[in-house]
Every structure is written in C-alpha cells, then in structure tokens.
Amino acid sequence: MGIYRSYFKKNNGLIKDNLTNNSKNPVHELIYGTGDSLFSRFIFEIDVDSLKQKISGGDLNESLIDSHTLVLTNTVSNYTNLIGGYVHDGETKRSGTIELELYRIEEEWDEGNGYEFIYVDTPSPTITRQASNYQFKSEGVEWINEGSYDSGNTLTNITIDDGTQNIIIDMSDEINTLLNLTGSTYTYGIKLSDRYENMVNSDKFSLAFYSRLTNTFFEPHIETLFNDNVKDYRDNFVLNEENSLSLTLKNGEGVTVDSVEIIDYEGNEYLTLTGSSITKINNNLYSVKFTINSDIDQTLWTDKWNLTIGNRVKIVEKDFLVVSDDQYYLGIEEPLHFDNFNFSISGLKSEEKIKRGTKKKIKIRTTSLYSKNNNIPLDISYRVITEQTGKHLIDVINTTDVSVDDNGIYFFELDTSWMIPSDYYVEILLSESGFSETKKKVNFRIVD
C-alpha cells in the first residue's frame, strides 16, 4: 500500500462574535462551555495540486486510490497526564468526549496574518483584527453564512471519545471531487455540534490540535493510500489460484501495453489479456492477474508483453515457472527460522541525507544460509518511523508489504516529497505465522 500526504494551503480559527485573527498560530483549538456560549471553529483549505500532478504525470494511477483521510493531531495525544487539566491560561480545561461536524465552505476567504487567541474582543493596537474572522471572510466582506457555516453543507459527524484522540475523518468522496474540479475549489470547516456550541457551563473547555504552521512533525494533512503493491513470484506461479505477473520499464513514459499473451509450455496460446485486465501501477510498472487451471506442474510458461512506444511496436518476453500448491513452499523448513536468512538493501545508505522531493527505490536482496533456493517466497514488509521529543516513536508509514518485481527482487518506493524534514529510520521485517523480526534498520534524514 502506497502513501502520499497533502498539506494545507491556509487555515484559521473563528471565534464567535470576535473580530480577531489567529491564522498564524502553530496551534488551534475548539472551545465551548462558557457562561455566554462562546465557541470557536476551524477552517482550512487542502492543497491537492501536487497530488493532481502525481496523477496526471503517471506516477499514480487514480483508480488504485483506496482512501483519503484527514488527520489533525491532538496536542496532548502523547501526554495523557494532561487530560482534564487546565491549559496555559489556567482557566480552560481540556475537553473529554466531544461531538464534531465537518462541513464544506463554498465561499472564498482570506487567511489573514494574526496570531493571538483573544476570547474577549477588546480592541488593541497589538491585536490583528483583519479578516478572516467570525464576521468577515475578507476585508470589508462579510460571510454569507456567519462563521462560515451552512447546515446544508455538513459532510459528516464524528465523536471524540476522550481528550487525547486525534481528529481523523474519512474524506475520500470529497477529495476525489476536488481532484476533478477545474478553476475553483472547496474549502472546509470543523465545528462543534450545535449541542456543544450552545452549551453553558461554569468551565470553559478546549480541544487543541496542531495547525499548518506548527514547527513539528504533526502538521495537519490528508493521507492518501493507494494499492500499488505487486507480488511477481514468477518462479513459483501456483496452479489453480490467482497469481500476479509484472513488467518493469526503465522509462515507461509514452509507453502503452496493448496486450499480454500467456503461452503454455508447449508453445500454445493459453490466454490473452487486454484493456482493464492490465493494470498500470505507474509509468514504469504494469501488472496482470490471472489463474492457470491445470494439473501439469513444473513446466515453464511465457508471458509476452506487446507494447507500443510512439509509432513503434515492441515485444518483451519473459518466462515463469508453474508449480502445484504442494510445491510452492518446497525447501522451506517448518517453522521458518528467521536467523537462516540474511537481508541486504540497496538504494538507501545509513545516515544518508535525502533532499526532500527525491524518490527512492529501495531493493531488498535475501540469502538463505542453508538452502540453494533463494527464490523462496517470503513475507517481507517495511515501516518508516520518526522519533519526536526524544521519546515518542511515531509511525510515518505503518507496516506495509513490499513488492516483488519481474526479476524476483523485493522492493518498495519511498516518495520523500511529502515527508517533513526530520530524522527517520526504516525497518525491514520478515514475518511468518504471526511472528515478525526486524532484519534490517537504516537511519536517514530528510533535508530541504
């Protein structure tokens, strides 16, 4: 599963009946519960331009996208001891259970350049009062819907069960809509449910999260997941079940795969795959999935890829070995011993400094110490981690299966364009029967 993050172009907090602007604050908060029903909202615009370019440039097949998820990181997600306590002003308590709404904004607005959260709107020469704010969307232009909210534009409702949870919302339908808009865009807001906005308590409560200007790893974003995984076990193509084959190109821009012919061990055409049966993962990688129904194993078949490159036709032929399911794990001891395998990687060096935006292809080579068969299918995955505040390990990329290319090489691609400059490390894991072991660990740094 591939991952890409899109960040915000702008954001701001709107405080009820208040003309101050706090768009440049590294933290935003939703407040409620005061004696006069004071509350705040959070508005933002998502930058999907880079994601659009990735799709239009062929680096990502839009049909492979699985989900788009909004992630706002709670400022106390790693500090549970602060739940129920007071925030910096000594008067506001951190919230517990809270109900939120995500809504669409169909009005254009300015971000502004204010910093302060001032809940009593007292005029001061040091406080930025320019738009946007609760009343105005830009200088001298009021919101059509006060505070940016139109109840008819509510997209979803969520509940935060305790004060440490991040705000995580599935925005797949909305982002897919944005990706296909031209010339205009939508922006969005998060508000408390009406019940909370109208709540009157003796205490004021706050749910705080990092904004786009946080100087930390926790910048708010849309996390896009896409299924770019390929498993080409062409030395172990199992009969009577679906398998994958793939074709890797050095420079696939402008290439069209017209068809893939499957030729049996006697030279006869068994199957021809065309159209949607051929999946373009990206410009340089194509895959097909199919089943061979037969009782004859240990035979060598051919996959014939018919390409068009400009006005030229090119044929690429490769072989794959058909085996029965009882031959699939031939040579693997039961249970598999992790220490019997050595891993080496290329494409990433220890302590490497990587300029943000670089795309790396990490290859993993495996060696079996007590077997001559190094083509045994293995369950290999990777994850990318960063350490924050000296003690908190944060999964940047959760444990994800690596791919296997048409040469039997395990690999994954690391797109650093969305990775915030910081120190990271990648772990390569070998798994079997529910157990895993880290076989390789490499530190690296993303720099601007």
N, C-alpha and C positions, 0 to 999 in steps of 0.2 A: 504494500500500500504506500503510495507516494504522498508527500505532504507539501503544501505551499501556504504561506501566510500573507494576507493582505492587511495593511495597516490603515489608520485613519488619515484623511486629509485635514480634518478640522473637528473640534469638539468644544462644548461649552456646557456650563451649568446654569439653569434658570431658577431663580429663587422667587417664589410667589410675591407679587406686588413690590418687586425690588428692581431697581434700575442699574445695579452694579454688574460688572462683567468679570468673570473669573476663568476665562478660557485658557490662560497660560499657566494655571496651577497644575503641578505634576500629579495632584490627587483630586478626585471629585467625590462628592457624597450626595446621597439622597437622604434628606432629613424629614422628620414628621413628628407629630405628637405634642407640639407646643400648645400653650393655652389659647392662642389665636389661630390655630390650624395652619401654621406656617409649614410649607413643604418646598421641595426642590425637584427639578427634573434634569435629565442629562440628554443632550442632543449631540449627534455625530454624523459625519459623512465618511463612507468607506471608499478607499482608493482601490478600484478594481482595474485600473489601467494596465498595470503590469501583468495581471492575470489574463486580461484580454489579449495582450501582446504574446504571452506564452502560448495561448490557444491558436491565435492567428498565425504565429510563426512556426507551428507544427511541433513545438516542444511538449505539448499536452493535447491529447485527444479529449475533447469536451464530453464525448459520450462515455468516457471512463470515469468521470467525476462521480464520487459516491455521496459527498455531503459538503456543506459549508456551515461552519459553526462559529457563532460569535462567542468570544472569550474575554471577559473583564475580570481581572484578578483582584480579589479582595485584599485590602491592605493588612488584614490580620489572619490570612489563610495559613501562615506559618507560625502564628503566635496565639495559640488557643487560650493562653492565660489572660489575654486582654478581653475576652468575651464578657459582656455585661459590665465592664468597667467604663470609666469616663474617658473621653477623648481629650485632646490637648487643651481645650478651653475649660475643662473641669466642670462643665455644666451639661454636656451632651453625652448620653450613654450610647454604647454600641448596640445595634439592633440585634434581636433574636430572629424569630420567624417573621417573614415579611412577604407580601404579595406584590408582584411587579407586572407591568404591561410593556410590551414592545409595540411601538406604533410607527407608522410611516409619516413623513413630513413631505408635503407636496408644495412647499414654499421655499424660495431661495433665502438664505440668511448669511450674515457676516459673522465670522468667528470673534472678532474683537481682539484686544490685547491686554485685558485686565488679569489680575492675579488673586485679589482678595476675596474671601468668602465673608461677606458682611450681611448678617441676617437682620440687623436693624438699619434701614435705609436712611442713614444720616448723611447729608451732603458733606463732602470733604474734598479739598483740592488734591489730596493724595490718593483718592479712590477713583478708579476708572469706571465711568458711568456710560461709556459708549455702547452701542448695540454690537452684538445681540444681547438681549436680556429678556426678562419675562414679558415686557410690554412691546418692545421693538425688535424687529428682525434685522433691521439695518438702520443707519442714522435717519431719524425722522419718519421711518416707515413702520407702522405697527403690524403685528401679526394679524392675519385674518382670523385665526383661532388663537385666542390669548394663551400665552405659554406654550405655543406651537402645537397643541394637542387638539385633534378632531377625533371624537369617539368612533366615528365611522372608519377610521384608518387603523384601528387596533389589529395587530397581526397575531399576537399570541399572549398568553398569560402564564407566568411561572411563579413558583413559590420557593423562597429561600428558607430552608428549614432551621438554620442556625446562623449566627453572625460570622462564621468563618468561610462559608461557601463562596466560591466564585460564581459570577453570573455567566451561565453557559446556556446558549439558546440556539436551536437549530434554525438557520436562516437559508436553507437550501433553495427553497422556492424563490425567495426574494433576490438572492444573489444571482441565480440563473436568469431572472428577469433583468437585473442590472447588466449582465453580460451581453444581453441582446438589445439594450437601449442604445440609440444613437442621438446625439445632440442635446440630450437632457439626462437628468439623473434624479434619483430619490435620495433623501436623507432620512434619518431615523431618530427616534427618541425613546428613552426609558423613563417611566414614571411609576410611582406607587399606585396601587389600585385606589379607586375612589374611597374605599373604606379607610385606608391608611392616610390618604391626603386630608380627609375630613376628621381624622381622629384628634381628640382633645385630651391631653394628659398633663399631669404636673411636670413630667420629664420630657425632654427632647431626645429623640433617638436618631442615630445616623448609621447608614451603610456606606462605607467608603471603599473606593477602588482606584487603581492607578489610571491616569489619563495618558494621552498620546505623548505628552512631554515629560513623562517620568524618565529619570536618568537611571533606569534599572532594566532588567530583562523582561519585566512584566508589562510591556506595552500592550494595550488592547488591540485585538486583531480578529480577523476572520480566518479560521483554519480550514483549508480545503483539502479533503482527502480524495485520492483517485487511485484506481486499481490498475497499476502499471506493472504488476508482478507477472513474470513469465517463468515457467518451470520446463525447460527443454532437456528432459532426460532421454536423449536420443540413443544412448547406449543401453537403455532399459525401458523401451516402449512396450507397455504391458498390454497384452491381448485382452479383448472383450471389456475394456473400460476406456473412458475418455482420457486422452493424453494431449500434450501440447508440443508443438514444434515451432521454431522461430527462425528468423533471418535477421542477422545484424549487418548493417551497412556502415561503411566508413563515413560517407557523406550522402545521406538519403534525400537531401532537399531536391525537389523536382522529380523524384522517382515515384512511379506508380506500380504497385504489384497487381497485375491483371488476373493472375490465377496461380494456384498451387496444385500440381498434379502429384498424386501418390501412386508410385509404381511398385508392384509387388516383386518378390524375389525371383520370379520367372520373367520379368520384363513386361508384364501386362498392366494396363492402367486399372487401378482399383477405385480411384475416387479423384474428382476434380473439384477444388474449392474455389469459389469466386465471390465477388460482392461482399456482403456483410459477414460472410464466413471467414474473411480475412480481417484481422484487427490490426490497425495501425496504432502502436503504442506511442511512438513519437517519430520524428523524421528518420531515425536510424534503426528502428526496431519494429518488426512486424511479427505477428504470431497467428497460428491456426490451432484449432482444437478439433479432434475427431476420434472415432473409435474404429479399430480393426477387429472384426468378428471372424475368428479363425481358430483352428486347433493346432496349426503348424507353427511351432516356435523356433527360436534360434535361427532365424532367417534374416537376411539383410535386405531392406527395402530402400527406396529412393524417394526423396521429396524434391520436386522440380519446381523452382520458383521462376515464373515468367514475368519479367519486368519491362516497363517502358521508361526510357530515360531520354526526355526530349523527343526526338524523332527516331531514336534507336531502340531496338529490342535486344534484351539481354536475358540469358537463361543461366540461373545458378542452380546446380545440382548438389545435393548433399545426401548422405546415407544415414539410416537409423536401424538399430537392431531390435527386432521384435522378439519379446520373451513372454512366457506364460507367467501368471502371478506367482507360482511357486518358485520361479527362477529369479524373481525381482530382487529378493534380498539374499541371493546366493553369495556367500563369502562374508556375510555379516554375522558376527557371533551374537548369541543371546545370553544375557543382555549385552548391549553395546558398551564398550569400555571407553570413556572419554579420553583417558590417557594414551590410548593407542592411535590417536590422530594428532598430527601437527598441522597448524594453520600458519600461513604466511600471507601478507597482504601487499598489494601494490596500488599506487595512486594516491597514497596518503602517508606522509612521513611523521614520525614522532616529533612533537613540538613545532610542527610546521605552522607558519604564519600564512593564512589564506586571505587574499583580498576579497572583500565582500562582493558577491556577484559572480565569483568563479564557480563553474560547475565541474565537479569531480566525479570520475567513475572509479569506484573502489573495487578492485578484484581480489578475490579470496581463493587461494590455492590450498588444497588439502592433500595430505600424505598419510596413508595408512602404514603404520610401522610394521605390522605383521601380516600384511596381505599384499600381493602383487596387483590386486584390483583397486585402482584409485578412482574408479568411476562409480563407486557405491553411492547411491542417492542418500544424502544426509539432510537432516533438518537443521538448517543454519539460519540464524536471524541476527539482527543488529539493533542497537539502540544508541541514541545520542543523548548525552547528559551534560548539564552545567551545574556548577555549584554556586550558590548565592549566599551572601552574608557569612561566608566561612563555614557553614554547617548544613545548609539545606540543599539536598540534591534534587534537581528539577529535571524531569524527563522532557527533553525538547522534541525528540522523536521516540514514541513508545516502541516497544519491542516489535519488530517488523520482519517478516520473511524476506530473505534476499532472493534475487532471481538467479536463474541458470540459463546461460546463453547457448547458442548452437555449437559452441566448441567445448561445452561441459564446464565452463568457468562460472563459479559463483560470483555474483557482483551486486552492487547497489549504486545508485547515483545520489550524490549529495549536492543539492542546489543551495548555495550559500547566499543567494540574492535576498532571501527573506530573514536570514539569521543576523541578529543584533550583535555587533562587535563585543566579544567576550571570550572567555576560555571555555573550551568544551572537551569532552572525550567521547570516543566511540568504542563500544564494546561489541565484539563478535562472539556469539553464543552458539554452542552445539547442544541440541536437545534430543531426548529420547525417552519415551514412556513417562512423560510428565516431569522429567528432571532436566535441568539445564546447567551448563558450566561455561564460564567465560574463558574462551580460548585465546583471545587477543584483546588488548586495550591500548588505544593510541590517543594521546593528547594533541590538541591543535587549538589554534587561536584564529578568530575571525577579526580582521582589521579593516578599517575604511581605506 
